[in-house]
């Protein structure tokens, strides 16, 4: 099978979507398929993998996205040789995929990875929220109807799409994760190397430091807990446009001695950082399929989060962690304090989390996705035969 992955951005940008594409590409190639990635950005970037086809694009502020109205001729020619095309961003790559694939009757699958309504609020705050919602509700149903299959990574995301007015069938297929590095016995990072002692309870967040991740809320909650406990610390792994503001906020709160901003770390080192912590915390409500939470659970950490599509689908409240039902500071902080106080509960939840997360193993999800590809290819082939049969019957009657 020749599989095309179309995305508005790819590596070296770091995100859940780019990780998903790269990982799935690797596993599908190991299964014997040919996989191509079609994206925009620096055409001179040297990829460490084959078949990444880049077209030039204009950078969009500091988002990591590049914009163009079409791919290069070479890219378009290769796209038209695919058996199936899988779209991962709906607004640029989506319509381009349809325009390239429809004439050649190549089926198009779309996975909705992101809460685009909440991202619009975070990155376009000068616009009234209703404008973003109306635009999405106008666009998404039409786009999804044009695709051969629509996939949501979680039940919560399927409901979000329904809220946008998407009325087509939506398959739920979790985004797969390579769990093995997080399950393996790995020596944690020495706490002293990052300024903490072995007796402290360490909370960790991994992810982008962007406005959509609600990190100021997380810092306020931690500051509240830090007033009651002097033996706790918070590690933030990741980078993003809000890092300077967040570091300044931590200083103003008087918690900068308890908070470590580590920036980006090599992905291969991430399991060791997770294993040095006692619990994973996040206040994000924009997740669709929270890769960082799944990785933390695989590493044996209980999770504290806020009930929202993705997070609420992944963490079972009271079993693999705690879920605050609302974005309520007092409720969230109370659950954080409970995790800090009860070591036995933390360890029990961590064991349960590492077992529960196996349903997201990439070995399982790629097989499910392979069946999805085969289904849309078969459906497209049947439609083509039907059209050809109709034309043959029509021309036959005309000749007679």
N, C-alpha and C positions, 0 to 999 in steps of 0.2 A: 504494500500500500504506500502511495506517495501522499504524505500529509503536510499541508501547509498551515503554519501558525502565523496569523497576522496580528500585529500589535503596534500601537503607536510608539512605544519605546521598549528598549530591551537593555541588556547589559551594555556598559558598565553600571547603568542605573540599578540601584538595589531596591527591590520592593517585593511584596508577596506575589505579584503577577509575574515579574521577571523570573523569580525563583521557580514558580510553578511551571512556566514554559520550558525553562532550561532543564528541570528535573524530568518532566514528561518527555521531552525530546530525547534525553539520554535513555530512558527506559524503553520507549518505543523503538529506538534504534537497536537496542539490545534484543528486542523481540523480532528484529529483521525488517522493520519498516524504514523507509526513507523519510526524513523529517526536515522541512525547510522552515526557517523563520524569516518573515518579511517585515521590516520595520523601517523607521526613519532615524536620522541622526548622523553622526560623523562617519562618512563613508571610508575614512582612512583608519578607523579603529580596527585593531588587530584582534580578531576573535580567537578564542582557544578551542573552538569547535567548528566543524564543517557546516556548510549550507546555511549560513546567516547572510541574508541578502539585504543590504542597507540602501536606502534611497535618501538623498539629501533632504533636509527639512530646516525650517526656521525655528529656533528655540523659543518656547513660550515662557517668558519670564524665568523664574528659577524653579519651575515645576519638574524639570527633567524631560518634559515632552517637547517634541519637535513637530512642526505642522507642515504639511504639503498637500496639494490637491490631487496628487497622483504619484505612483511609483515610477521608477525608471522603466524604459522600454524593456530592458533585460529582465527586470523583476516581473513585469507584466507577462512576458513570454513564459517565464518559468511557472508563474502562478497558474497559467492556463494548462499546465501539464499535470496538475495535482488531481488525485482521486477525491479528496475532500479538503476543505479549507475550514479551519477553526479560528474564529475571530475572538479576540480577548479585550478589545476596546470598541464600543459601539459607535462613537461619533465621527471618527476619521477612518480608521481601518474598516469599520463595519460597512458603510456605503461603498467604499472602494472595493471591498471583497465582492459585494453583490454585483457591482458593475462589471467586474472582471469575470466572475464565475457564471453568471446567469446565461450569457450567450453560449457558453460551452457546456451548459447543464452540469456544472460541478456543484455538488451540494455544499451548503454553508451551515456550519454549527456556530452558535454564539453562546459563550459562557459569560454571565454577568458577575464579575468579581467584586464590584465596588458599589457602595452607597453613593451614587453620583449626586443625589439631592443634598446629602450632608457635606460632600466635598465642595459643592458649589457654594454653600453657605460659608464654608471655612475659607475658601480662596477668593470668593467674590463678595465680600461683606458689604460693598457699597451698593449692591443690587438688592432690592427687596426679595426675601425668600420666596415669595409667591411666583416671581418671574422664573426662577430656576425650576420650581415644581411644575409650573404650567408648561414650560418648554420640554421638560422630561416626559410629562404625561402626554404631550402631543406627539413626541418623537418615538418613544420606546414601543408602544403598541404596534405602530406601522412597521418599524424596523423588525421587530420580532416576528410579525406575520410573514415577512419576506424571507426569513431564515428557514432552513429545513428542520432544525432542531434548536430549542432553547434550553440551556442548562443553568440551574442554580446550584451553588455549592452547599446550600443548607436549606432546611425547611423555612427558616426565618426569611431568607432572601427570596424564596419563592413567593412568600406573602407580600414582601415589599414590591416585587414586580407586579403582583396582582393589584396592589394599591396604585401603581402607575397606570393601570388599565390594560396590562398585557393579558390578552384573553386566549392566547395559544397554549398548547400543551407545554408544560415545563417539567423536564426531568431533573431530579435531584441527584447529583453525583458529587461527592466530596472531593475537594482538591487533595490529591495524594501527597504524602510526606514521606521522606526517607527517614524512618524512625531508628534505623540501626545505630547510627552514631550517637544517638541520645540514650539508647538502651544500654549501650556498651559500658563496661567498667572503665571509667575515665577518671584520672586524678583531677580534682578541682583546682582552680587557681588558688595559690596561696593568698589568704585573706590579707596578710600583712603587706603584700605587694600593692594592694589597692587601699591601704589605710584602715583596715578593720581588724578586729581581734577575733579569736575563735569563740569567745563567749558571747558575742553579739548576735542578735537575730537579724538576718540580712534579707531584705526584700529586693526583687529585681524586676526591671521592666526592659523589654527588648523591642525596639521598633523605631520607626521614623519619629524625629522630633519636629512634628508639624502641627499646625493649628487643629487639624482634624482629629488628633489623638487625645485631646482633652487632658494634657499633662499638667496644666496649672491646677486643675481639680485634684489630680493625684498628689501634687506637692502640698496643697492645702490640707488634704487628709493626713498625709504623712507628718506635716508640721503639728497637727493636733495630737497625733499619737506620740510624737517626739517630746511633747510637753509632759507626758506622763511617764515615759520610759527613756532612760538615758543609755540604754544598751541596744539600740536598734540603728540600722543603716539602710540606705536606699541606693541601689546601683541602677543607672540608666545607660543601657548599651544602645548606641545608634546615633545618628546625626540628622540634621535637617535645618530648615530656615529659622526655627524658633530656638535653637540652642542657646545663643547669646542671651536672648530675653529670659529663658528659663533659668540660666545660671544666675543672672541678675536678680530674678525673683527669689531664688533660693537664698541669696545673700540678704535680701531685704527681709525675708522671713526669719533669718537667723538660724537656718538649718544647713547652711553650706558645708559645715564641718561634718555633717551626717550624710550628705548626698555626694555621690561620685558620678560625674559625667565622663564616661569612658570613650565616647565617640564610636566610630565603626571599628569592629574587631574582625579578624579573618573568620569566615564562616566555619572553617574547620575547628576553630578554637571556641566556638559558641557553646558546645556541650560542657566544656570545662567551666565556663563562666556560670552557666545555669546550675551546675552541680555545687558551686561554692555558696549558693543562696539557699534560703529556707522556704521561700514562697515567691510566686510570681504575681505581680500586681499590674493591673491596667484599668484606666478609666475611659478607654475609647468606646464610643458607641457607633463607630463607622465601619466596624469590621463586618465582612461577609463570611469569610472562612479564615479565622484567625490563626495563621501559620505559627506565629510566635507562641501562642497559647498551647497549641498542639505539641510543639517542640518542648516547651517547658513541662507539660504533662508527661511526655515520653521520658524526660530526664528525672521524673519522680517528684515534681513540685506540685503542691496544691495551688490553685489559682483563685485570686480575688478579682472580680470584674463586675460590670453593670449589665443588667439584663437588656439585651438588644439582639437583633438578628445576628447570628454568627456566634457571639459569645454565649448567649443563652442556649444555643443549640449544642455547644461543645462542652460546657462546664455544668455538671449536675450539682445543684446547690445542696450543701451538706454532705456530699459524697466524694466528689473530686475537687471540691473547693467551696467558695462562697460566692453567691450572686446577690448583689444589691438590686432590689426590684426597681428602684428609681434612681435617677441621678441626684441623690440626696446625700449631702456631705456627712450628716450625722450618722445615717445608716451605714454608709460605706466605711466610715472611720471605725464604727463599732465592730464591724466584721473584720477589719484590719487588726484591731486590738485583740480580738479573739484568736486570730491566727498567731499573733505575737505571743500571747500568753500560754497557749496550749500546745506544747511540743509534741505530745503523744498524738493529738488530733492531727497536727500537721503531717506527721510521719505516716499515719494511717491513710489520710487523704492522698498523700503522695504515692503510696503503693497502689491505691485504687485508680489513681489517674494514669499511672504508667501502664496498667492493664486495660483500662477502658479505651485508651487512645489507639489501640491496635486496629480499629476499624478504618483508620485513615491511612494505613500502610500503602505506600505507592504501588507495591506489587499487586494489591487488590484493585485499586482504583484505575490503574491503566488497563486492566482486563475489562472492567466495566466500560471504560471509554472506548476501547477497541470495538466492543459490541455496538456502541452508539455509532461509530464511524461506519461499521459494516451495514448497519440498518439504513442509514441515510443514503449510502452508496447504492444499496439494493433498491431502495425506493426510487432513486433518481434513474436507475437503469430501467426499472419497470415503466416509469413515465416516458422515457425515451422510446422504449419499444412500443408503448401505446400510441405515441404520436406518429412514429414511423408506420405502424400498422394502419392507423387512420389515413395517413397520406397515401400509403400504397393502395388501400381500398378506394380512396377518392379518385386517384389517377387511373385505377383499373376501370372504374365505372365510366370515367371520361373517355378512356380509349375504346370502351365497348360502345 
